[in-house]
Amino acid sequence: MIFLNLAIWLPILAGVVLLALGRDDNARVVRWLSLVFALASFLVTIPLITGFDTTQAGMQFSTDLTWIERFNAHYHVAVDGISVWFVLLTALITVVVVISAWEVITERVNQYMAAFLILSGVMVGVFAAVDGLLFYTFFEATLIPMYIIIGVWGGPNRIYASFKFFLYTLLGSLLMLVAIVYLYIQSNASFDILAWQKLPLSMTAQTALFFAFLAAFAVKVPMWPVHTWLPDVHVEAPTGGSAVLAAIMLKLGAYGFLRFSLPIAPDASHHWAWLIIAMSIVAVVYIGLVAMVQTDMKKLVAYSSIAHMGFCTLGFFIFNSLGMQGAIIQMISHGFVSAAMFLGIGVLYDRVHSRDIAAYGGVANTMPMFAAFAVLFAMANCGLPGTAGFVGEWMVIIASTGYNFWIAALAATALIFGAAYTLWMVKRVYFGPVTKGSVSRLKDINPREFFMLAVLAVAVLAMGLYPKPFTDVMQVSVDALLKHVAQPKLI
């Protein structure tokens, strides 16, 4: 119980401490304190996995305290087999991001590190919240540090990108707030998400709730056609911001489907599944084609993220245990792979100050160690067997075959398009002769960068070669969710 609370509040309090240390006078101390706090925040999440009871479908490590007594709102946090891995993933990515910024961020270091630590705690709060108002509070609170990260440390068009990010995600979430208020009234003044999941509702009410939640979660994922904010934000965001955005923040929307849309409105979810499947397939196919014509490495990986997240929503709405587990595995693996891809682009950008594919060529000749990591992560992005990128996508494709062959066939094109645009980038950036003077002067990665990339490489290979620990933890919770969703609760 205490470990989950520490996972939420330790990084938040650490961020507050860093803000109190002054701006740039104590930069070295701030960096080391940030790393210590991030590592401590990661270490307290490990007992959540080692102590998790894989035979229980319900919530574990629960804390339930009265928060706002007048409104019957509770500080109720807990995790189940679906959410526990995301707590660990969030804490791990935060450690890597702190290391990635060690030498790169030289101004407002304490504010930069504090923003990521606070963001980490708030995102863990989203995955752990069992109270609807608490969930909404954490969900919206994630916007503030990320808005600041993009707006202060981003690229030339950072103000435009940060406003676009904030407005898209905030406007989508307002309909979710209306849905939460409605459920609060219908459940006799309760914000308990588990009680909402048992609440009988008419088809009209379920449909309205389904689309209200869809407005919030589809923007966050992001699903086609509300995806246009993501490439702009990724291009302008600093490297660490892109890594956290792709690895964790996109998962908040997908997680919302599992915690709200499916269990609270199961009949509407079945009725409108065709729409989500269609949007997911468009994301996989169309966005994959869009990625193929990108000349900016960050934009290419950003569009790739949208296509890969299409597998997640597809897996949820075919109502199959293998598909849903595959979708959750895809969320976790995409967290590792996308973070690694963006951090790798950041390594090159720090040296050459360009994200254009045309600005490179033959990087493997001057940075062989880095190129080895980059090619590994690229192969994982393609879905190469033996890497984390393969497992989830393959599970969703196999599950989709039992649902509808043509849907599975269209989904499988992602493996083709993914290989096409990723290998196209790899060939032009890393292989061939060195033709640019800037590339000929490149120096290979230092020990800090090696460690940062090695951590993610181990995660990508471990998950790809032996995904059983991940599926063992989530299987009972996934089966319980599917059993719940299969039971009508119309009135």
C-alpha positions in Angstrom: 0.0 0.0 0.0 2.7 2.5 1.0 4.7 1.7 -2.2 1.9 2.8 -4.5 1.5 6.1 -2.6 5.3 6.7 -2.7 5.2 6.0 -6.5 2.7 8.9 -6.8 3.9 11.4 -4.2 7.7 10.9 -4.0 8.4 12.3 -7.5 5.9 15.1 -7.0 7.4 16.2 -3.7 10.9 15.8 -5.2 9.9 18.2 -8.0 8.7 20.8 -5.4 12.1 20.4 -3.6 14.0 21.0 -6.9 12.0 24.1 -7.6 13.1 25.5 -4.2 16.8 25.1 -5.1 17.0 28.1 -7.4 17.5 28.3 -11.1 21.0 27.6 -12.4 23.3 28.2 -9.4 23.0 24.6 -8.2 22.7 22.9 -11.6 25.1 20.0 -10.7 23.4 19.4 -7.4 20.0 19.5 -9.1 21.0 16.9 -11.7 22.3 14.5 -9.1 19.3 15.0 -6.8 17.0 14.5 -9.8 18.6 11.2 -10.6 18.4 10.1 -7.0 14.8 11.0 -6.7 13.9 9.4 -10.1 15.7 6.2 -9.1 14.0 6.1 -5.7 10.7 6.6 -7.4 11.4 3.7 -9.7 12.6 1.4 -6.9 9.4 1.8 -4.9 7.4 0.5 -7.9 9.3 -2.8 -8.0 7.5 -4.3 -4.9 4.2 -3.6 -6.8 5.3 -6.3 -9.3 7.1 -8.7 -7.0 4.2 -8.6 -4.5 1.4 -8.7 -7.0 -1.0 -11.6 -6.7 -1.5 -12.8 -10.3 -4.5 -15.0 -9.2 -6.6 -12.0 -8.2 -8.6 -9.9 -10.7 -9.4 -7.1 -8.3 -7.6 -4.0 -7.1 -4.5 -4.5 -5.0 -2.3 -2.2 -2.8 -5.4 -0.1 -2.1 -5.5 3.2 -0.1 -9.0 4.7 0.4 -9.2 8.0 2.3 -11.8 10.6 2.4 -10.7 13.5 0.2 -13.7 16.0 -0.2 -16.2 14.8 2.4 -19.0 17.1 1.1 -19.0 15.5 -2.3 -18.1 12.0 -1.2 -14.9 12.2 -3.1 -12.1 9.8 -2.0 -8.4 9.6 -2.4 -8.7 6.0 -3.5 -5.7 4.5 -5.4 -5.0 0.9 -6.3 -3.7 -1.2 -9.2 -4.8 -4.3 -10.9 -3.1 -6.5 -13.5 -3.9 -4.0 -16.3 -2.5 -0.9 -14.6 0.4 -2.1 -12.5 2.9 -2.4 -15.4 2.2 1.2 -16.5 3.2 2.4 -13.0 6.6 0.7 -13.5 6.9 1.9 -17.1 6.3 5.5 -16.1 8.9 5.4 -13.3 11.5 3.7 -15.6 11.1 6.2 -18.5 11.4 9.1 -16.0 14.8 7.8 -14.9 16.0 7.5 -18.5 14.7 11.0 -19.4 16.6 12.5 -16.4 19.8 10.9 -17.6 19.1 12.0 -21.2 19.0 15.7 -20.1 22.2 15.6 -18.0 24.4 17.6 -20.4 21.8 18.9 -22.8 19.7 21.1 -20.6 21.8 24.0 -19.3 19.2 26.6 -18.5 16.5 26.4 -15.8 17.8 22.9 -15.0 15.8 22.6 -11.7 12.6 23.6 -13.4 13.1 21.1 -16.3 13.9 18.2 -13.9 11.1 19.3 -11.5 8.5 19.3 -14.4 9.4 15.7 -15.4 9.3 14.4 -11.8 6.0 16.1 -11.1 4.6 14.8 -14.4 5.8 11.3 -13.5 3.9 11.3 -10.2 0.8 12.7 -11.7 0.8 10.1 -14.5 1.2 7.3 -12.0 -1.8 8.8 -10.2 -3.9 8.5 -13.4 -3.1 4.8 -13.7 -3.8 4.2 -9.9 -6.9 6.3 -9.4 -10.1 4.4 -8.5 -12.1 7.6 -7.8 -13.5 9.3 -10.8 -12.8 12.9 -9.6 -9.3 11.9 -8.6 -8.8 10.3 -12.0 -10.0 13.5 -13.7 -7.8 15.7 -11.5 -4.6 13.7 -12.3 -5.6 13.3 -15.9 -5.9 17.0 -16.4 -2.9 17.8 -14.2 -0.6 16.0 -16.7 -1.3 18.9 -19.1 0.4 21.5 -17.0 4.0 20.2 -16.7 4.0 19.0 -20.3 2.7 22.4 -21.5 5.6 24.0 -19.7 8.1 21.5 -21.0 7.1 22.2 -24.6 6.6 25.9 -24.2 9.9 26.7 -22.4 12.4 24.1 -23.8 10.8 23.4 -27.2 11.8 24.4 -30.7 11.2 27.7 -32.6 7.4 27.1 -32.9 7.0 25.8 -29.3 4.3 28.3 -28.3 2.1 27.2 -31.2 2.7 23.6 -30.4 2.1 23.9 -26.7 -1.2 25.8 -27.2 -2.3 23.2 -29.7 -1.5 20.4 -27.4 -3.2 22.1 -24.5 -6.4 23.1 -26.3 -6.9 19.7 -28.1 -6.5 17.7 -25.0 -8.4 20.1 -22.7 -11.4 20.5 -25.0 -11.7 16.7 -25.4 -11.6 16.2 -21.6 -14.5 18.7 -20.9 -17.0 16.1 -22.3 -15.5 13.5 -20.0 -16.1 15.9 -17.0 -19.8 16.1 -18.0 -19.9 12.3 -18.1 -18.3 12.0 -14.7 -20.9 14.4 -13.2 -23.7 12.4 -14.8 -22.4 9.2 -13.3 -21.9 10.9 -10.0 -25.6 11.8 -9.9 -26.8 8.4 -11.2 -24.8 6.5 -8.6 -26.3 8.5 -5.7 -23.4 10.8 -5.2 -20.5 8.4 -5.6 -17.2 8.9 -7.6 -16.3 5.3 -7.1 -15.3 4.0 -10.6 -15.9 0.4 -9.6 -19.4 1.3 -8.5 -20.0 3.1 -11.9 -19.0 -0.1 -13.7 -21.9 -1.9 -12.0 -24.4 0.8 -12.6 -27.3 -0.2 -14.9 -27.8 2.3 -17.7 -30.1 2.7 -20.7 -28.7 2.4 -24.2 -29.1 6.1 -24.7 -27.2 7.0 -21.6 -24.5 4.4 -22.4 -24.1 5.8 -25.9 -23.8 9.4 -24.7 -21.2 8.3 -22.1 -19.4 6.3 -24.7 -18.9 9.3 -27.0 -18.1 11.6 -24.1 -15.3 9.4 -23.0 -14.3 8.8 -26.7 -13.8 12.6 -27.1 -11.3 12.7 -24.3 -9.5 9.4 -24.9 -9.4 9.5 -28.7 -7.6 12.9 -28.6 -5.1 11.6 -26.0 -4.2 8.3 -27.8 -4.4 10.1 -30.4 -6.8 8.3 -32.8 -7.5 9.4 -36.4 -8.9 12.0 -37.2 -8.0 13.9 -34.0 -4.3 13.1 -34.3 -3.0 16.2 -36.0 -1.7 17.8 -32.8 0.8 15.1 -32.2 3.4 15.5 -35.0 3.5 19.3 -34.4 4.1 18.8 -30.7 6.7 16.1 -31.2 8.7 18.3 -33.6 8.8 21.2 -31.2 9.1 19.3 -27.9 12.6 18.7 -26.4 13.9 15.2 -26.6 12.7 14.2 -23.1 9.3 15.7 -23.7 8.9 13.6 -26.9 10.0 10.5 -25.1 7.6 10.9 -22.2 4.7 12.0 -24.5 5.1 8.9 -26.8 6.0 6.4 -24.1 3.5 7.3 -21.4 1.1 10.1 -22.1 -0.5 8.5 -25.2 -1.2 5.5 -23.0 -3.4 7.5 -20.7 -6.0 7.7 -23.4 -5.9 4.0 -24.2 -6.0 3.1 -20.5 -9.1 5.3 -20.2 -11.0 3.0 -22.6 -10.2 0.0 -20.3 -11.2 1.8 -17.1 -14.2 3.8 -18.3 -15.6 3.2 -21.8 -15.7 -0.6 -21.9 -16.8 -1.5 -18.3 -19.2 1.5 -17.7 -20.9 1.4 -21.2 -20.4 -2.3 -22.3 -23.6 -2.4 -24.5 -22.7 0.8 -26.3 -19.1 -0.4 -26.6 -20.3 -3.5 -28.4 -22.7 -1.5 -30.5 -20.1 1.1 -31.6 -17.1 -1.3 -31.8 -17.2 -1.1 -35.6 -16.5 2.7 -35.4 -13.5 2.2 -33.2 -12.2 -0.6 -35.3 -12.6 1.5 -38.5 -10.8 4.4 -36.9 -8.0 2.1 -35.7 -7.6 0.5 -39.2 -7.4 3.9 -40.8 -4.7 4.9 -38.3 -2.8 1.7 -39.0 -3.0 2.0 -42.8 -3.4 5.7 -43.7 -1.0 7.1 -41.0 1.5 4.4 -42.0 1.4 5.8 -45.5 1.8 9.3 -44.2 4.8 8.3 -42.3 6.5 7.0 -45.4 6.7 10.5 -47.0 8.2 12.3 -44.0 11.6 13.9 -44.2 11.9 14.9 -40.6 12.9 12.0 -38.3 10.8 13.2 -35.4 7.7 13.5 -37.6 8.3 10.1 -39.0 8.4 8.5 -35.5 5.4 10.6 -34.4 3.3 9.3 -37.2 4.6 5.8 -36.5 3.4 6.2 -32.9 -0.2 7.0 -34.2 -0.1 3.9 -36.4 1.2 1.6 -33.6 -1.4 2.9 -31.1 -4.1 1.9 -33.6 -3.3 -1.7 -32.7 -4.2 -0.9 -29.1 -7.7 0.4 -29.8 -8.2 -2.4 -32.3 -7.3 -5.0 -29.8 -9.6 -3.6 -27.2 -12.7 -3.6 -29.3 -12.6 -7.1 -30.8 -13.5 -8.4 -27.3 -11.0 -11.2 -27.3 -8.7 -12.1 -24.4 -5.7 -12.6 -26.7 -6.4 -9.3 -28.5 -6.8 -7.3 -25.4 -3.7 -8.7 -23.8 -1.9 -8.0 -27.1 -3.1 -4.4 -27.1 -1.8 -3.9 -23.5 1.5 -5.5 -24.4 1.6 -3.2 -27.4 1.1 -0.2 -25.1 4.0 -1.3 -22.9 6.3 -2.2 -25.7 5.6 1.0 -27.6 6.6 2.8 -24.4 10.1 1.3 -24.6 10.5 1.5 -28.4 9.1 5.0 -29.0 11.1 6.4 -26.1 14.3 4.8 -27.5 13.6 6.1 -31.0 13.1 9.7 -29.8 16.1 9.6 -27.5 18.2 8.3 -30.3 17.1 11.1 -32.6 17.9 13.4 -29.7 21.5 12.0 -29.6 22.0 12.9 -33.2 20.3 16.3 -32.9 22.5 17.3 -30.0 25.5 16.8 -32.3 24.3 18.0 -35.7 21.3 20.2 -34.7 19.1 18.9 -37.5 16.3 16.3 -37.6 16.2 16.2 -41.4 17.0 12.7 -42.8 18.8 14.4 -45.7 21.3 16.0 -43.2 22.8 12.6 -42.4 24.2 9.5 -44.1 26.8 6.9 -43.1 26.4 7.6 -39.4 27.4 4.0 -38.7 30.9 4.8 -40.0 31.5 7.4 -37.3 29.2 6.2 -34.5 29.2 2.4 -34.8 28.1 1.8 -31.2 25.2 4.2 -31.4 24.2 2.9 -34.8 23.9 -0.6 -33.3 21.4 0.6 -30.7 19.6 2.7 -33.3 19.2 -0.2 -35.7 18.0 -2.5 -32.9 15.3 0.0 -31.9 14.4 0.5 -35.6 13.9 -3.3 -36.0 11.7 -3.3 -32.9 9.7 -0.4 -34.5 9.3 -2.7 -37.5 7.9 -5.5 -35.4 10.9 -7.8 -35.8 10.4 -11.2 -34.0 12.5 -11.3 -30.8 11.9 -7.6 -30.0 9.1 -6.0 -27.9 7.5 -4.5 -31.0 6.6 -7.9 -32.4 4.7 -9.5 -29.5 1.7 -7.2 -29.1 1.1 -6.6 -32.8 1.2 -10.3 -33.5 -1.2 -11.1 -30.7 -3.7 -8.5 -32.0 -3.4 -9.7 -35.6 -4.0 -13.3 -34.6 -7.0 -12.3 -32.4 -8.3 -10.1 -35.3 -8.2 -13.1 -37.6 -10.8 -14.9 -35.5 -12.9 -11.7 -35.5 -12.7 -10.8 -39.2 -10.1 -11.9 -41.7 -10.1 -8.7 -43.7 -9.6 -6.6 -40.6 -6.7 -8.8 -39.6 -5.3 -8.5 -43.2 -5.5 -4.7 -43.1 -3.9 -4.6 -39.6 -1.1 -6.8 -40.8 -0.2 -4.1 -43.4 1.3 -2.2 -40.5 4.2 -4.6 -40.5 4.8 -3.9 -44.1 4.5 -0.1 -43.9 6.3 0.0 -40.6 9.3 -1.8 -42.2 9.1 0.4 -45.3 9.3 3.8 -43.5 11.6 2.7 -40.7 14.1 0.9 -43.0 14.0 3.9 -45.4 15.1 6.1 -42.6 17.7 3.7 -41.3 19.3 3.3 -44.7 19.6 7.0 -45.4 20.7 8.0 -41.9 23.0 5.2 -40.8 24.3 3.4 -43.8 26.2 4.2 -47.0 29.2 6.5 -47.4 29.8 9.6 -45.3 28.9 12.5 -47.6 28.3 15.3 -45.0 31.1 17.0 -43.2 29.0 17.2 -40.0 28.6 13.4 -40.0 32.4 12.9 -40.5 33.1 14.9 -37.3 30.6 12.9 -35.2 31.8 11.2 -32.0 30.3 8.0 -30.7 28.1 7.9 -27.6 29.6 8.6 -24.2 29.0 6.3 -21.1 25.9 8.3 -20.1 24.2 7.9 -23.4 25.3 4.3 -23.6 23.7 3.5 -20.3 20.5 5.3 -21.2 20.1 3.4 -24.5 21.3 0.1 -23.0 18.5 0.2 -20.4 15.9 0.5 -23.1 17.7 -2.1 -25.3 17.5 -4.7 -22.4 13.8 -3.9 -21.9 13.1 -4.3 -25.7 14.9 -7.6 -25.9 13.6 -9.0 -22.6 10.0 -8.3 -23.5 10.4 -9.6 -27.0 12.1 -12.8 -26.0 10.1 -13.6 -22.9 6.8 -11.8 -22.6 5.3 -14.3 -20.2 5.8 -12.3 -17.0 3.8 -9.4 -18.6 0.9 -11.6 -19.7 0.8 -13.6 -16.5 0.2 -10.4 -14.5 -2.6 -9.0 -16.7 -4.4 -12.2 -17.8 -6.8 -12.6 -14.8 -7.7 -8.9 -14.8 -8.2 -8.9 -18.6 -10.5 -12.0 -18.5 -12.5 -10.4 -15.7 -12.9 -7.2 -17.7 -14.1 -9.2 -20.8 -16.5 -11.2 -18.7 -17.9 -8.0 -17.3 -18.2 -6.4 -20.7 -20.0 -9.5 -22.1 -22.9 -9.1 -19.6 -25.6 -6.6 -20.7 -26.6 -4.0 -18.1 -29.4 -2.2 -19.9 -32.4 -0.9 -18.0 
